[in-house]
Amino acid sequence: SFVVQDKNVEITAPLERGVTVNVTVAAFEEAKTPDFGKLRVTLNPLNALPTEDLVTPKPVSSSGKAQFVGFPLGGYLVTVGGLGAGAYVKEFRYNGHPLPDQILPLGAAMVQDLTILIDDKAATVSGVVMDGDQPVSEPHVILAKWPLPGGDYPDPPVRTAGDEKGRFGFTGLAPGEYRVLAVRSREEDDDRLPGTLDRALEAAKKVEAGPNAVQNVRIDVIKLR
C-alpha cells in the first residue's frame, strides 16, 4: 500500500505468473447437451480488484471448452450465463473433486481444471401474492435456496417482480427446498435493516421444488421489519 500526498511516489509492481484454468462444460448423465454457443462463463474475484480482464465472460466453444489465462491465486465466484429454459448447473468439479459451492479456490498449480455439469431437469416456482382476499399489484418477490449457505459468500436470494394481478414465476431452479416471500416494492427490500431478510426467510413459506416440477404457491405479502 502507498499514499500520494504532495510529491510523486515511485512504486515497484512485481509480476507474478498467473494460473490457467481449463473449463469443460458438459451435460450431466443423460441430460440434453446444452447449446454451447449461448453459454458464457465468468470467474469473479472475491478478494481482488475486479478488473475488466478478469471479469469479462468467456464464450464456450462448440466442444464445450473455455480457458482463463493469467489469473491470480485466490477465490473466484463461478457463474454461468446463457442457460436455456429448463437447464441449470448441477455440479462444479475442481481438479476432479466436487465444489461444495460456486467458489473456486485457485491454488498454486499453473494449470487447473474446472468441469461444469449442466442438467436439463430444472424446477419452476410460480404463484400469486395476496393481501387477504385481494391480489397485490406488482409485488416484489424473493426466493432463497434453503437452508441458507454459510461462509462469507453465500448464494444470494433471487428476486422478481409480479404482474398487476400478483402473479410471479421463477424458472431454471436447481431442485431442492426453497423459501419464498413477498413485499410490496423493491424499495422496501433495498431499505431494510441488516439481518431483516434472513429472519423473514426463516418464517417464510417453504417450497419443495422437484426435478421438472412446477410448484404453484399462494403467499401473503409481508412488511420487512
N, C-alpha and C positions, 0 to 999 in steps of 0.2 A: 504494500500500500504506500501511497505518497500523497503529499499535499502541495498544491500550487498556491503560492502566496504572491510576493512582489518580485519574483525573479524566475527565470527559466529553470526547469528541472530536467536533468538527464536521467533516464532510467534504462535498464537493460531488460529486455524481454527474451528470456531463454526459450528456444523452440524445443518442443517435445515431439517425438514421433507418435502420431495418433494411431488409434485402433481401427481396423477394418472389420465391419460386421456384414457377413453374408446372410441375406434374408431369403428364406424359401417359404412361399405361400402355397398351401395345398388343401385339398378337400379332406375333411375328417371322415375316415372309414368309407361308408357308401354314399356320402353326400354328393350332390351335384357339384361339378367343378365350377368355381366362381369365374366370372368374367374378368380375367386378369387386366384387360385393357382399361378398366374403370377404377382399379384399385390404386390407392396411394398409401404409403407407409411413412410415418413420421416418428422420429426419436426426439422427444422434447427434454432438454437437460433440466434436472431438478435443482442443482446447486451451482449453476454456471450461467453466465450471461447468454440469453437465447438469441445469438446472432443469426443472421439470415442463412448462412451456410450450414448451420446446424439444424434449424427448424423447417427448412424447405422440404415439403413432402417429396418422397421418391416414387416415381412410377414403377409399376411391376411389369416385367417383360412377359411375353406371350407364354413363356415356360414357367412363370410364377417366381421369377428371381428379381431381387433388388440388392444393391450394395451401398453401404455407407463407408466412406473412406476418410481417415484422418480425424476420428472423433476422440476427444479427451476421455481419460478414465473418469468414472463416476456413474451416477444413477440417471436413467432416462425413462420417461413415461412413453410407452409404445402405443400409438394409435393407428387405426386402420380406417381409411375413408373409402367411399365408393362401393360399399357392400350393397348388393341388390336386395330386393324385397325377400324377406324370409331368411336372410343369411345373417350370421353373427360369428364372432370369434369364439371358438370352442375352447382353444387352449394355445398358450405360448410355451415353446420349449427353447431353452437357452443351453447351447452346447449339449443337447440331448436330454436335458433334465427339465421337467415342468416348472414353469414360473408360478408361484402362488398368486401373483397379481400381475399387473401390467408394467411393473418396474423392472427394467433391465439393468443389472449391476455390472457394467463393463469392467472386466478385470485387466490384468497386465499382459495377457497373451495378445500378440499382434493381430491375429486373425481369429474371429469368433463367429459362431453360427447362431442364428435365430430362426426358428421354424414357427410359422403361424398357421394353425389349423382352422379352417372355416367349415361350419356346419350349416345346413340348409333347413333346420327344423326350429326356427325362431318362434318365440311366443308373441302374442299380442294381448295387450290390456287396454280395454276401452270401457266407456261408461258415460254416466251423466252426473253432474254436480247439482245438488238440490239445496234449497233453503226452506225447510219444512216441506210443503207440497208444491213449491214453485221452483222451476229450474233457474240456475244462476247464469246470467248472460255473460259470456266471455270470461269464465273463471281462469285462474292461474293454477295449474295442476302440477304437483311434484310427485315423482316416483323414485323410490330408492331400493336398491338390492338389499336384502336383509339376511343376516344381521349386517349392520354397517361394518365395513372392514376396518381393522386397526391400522396403526402406523401413521406416519406423517403425511402420506399422500394417498388417502382413500379414494376409491372410485366414487366420483361425485354423483348426487342425485341428478336425474334428468327432468326437464320441465317442458310443458307445452301449454298452449292457450286453447281453451274450449271455444265452441261457437256460441252464437246468440241463444241457443237452446240448451246450453250447458254440456253439450256432448264433447268428448275428448277421446284421443287414442294414442297409444304408444306401440310402435312396431319394431321388429328386429331385436327383440329382447332375448337374452340368454335364459333358458328355462330355470326356474327356481322360485324362491319366496321373495316377495316384494312388499313394501308398504307404500300406500298412496294417500295423499291428502290434497285439499284444495283451499285456496284463499280467493278473495275477490279480485285481487290485482297483483301484477308483478311488483308494483311499488311496495306493497306490504311485505313481500318476500325480501326485496332489496333493503328495506329499512329495519328489518328485525334485529333484535339484540343477539349477541353471541350465545350459542347453545340453545336458542329457542327452537330451531328446526329439529335438532336431534331429539329434544323432549317431545315435540309434536309427533315425530315419526314413531316414537315408541308406542304412542297411543293411537296411531293411525290404523286405517283398515288394512288387514292382512290379505294378500292375494297370492295364491299358488298358481304360477304360470307353467303349464306343461309344454312339452315339445309339440310344435304345430298347433297349439291350442289357442283359442280366443276366449279370454275371460272378460265378461261384461259385469261391471260393478256399479252400484249406486253409492255415492259418498255425499256427506253433508259438508257444506262449506264451514270453515272454521276461521278463527282470528288468531294469528300468531302472537303469543304474549311472552 
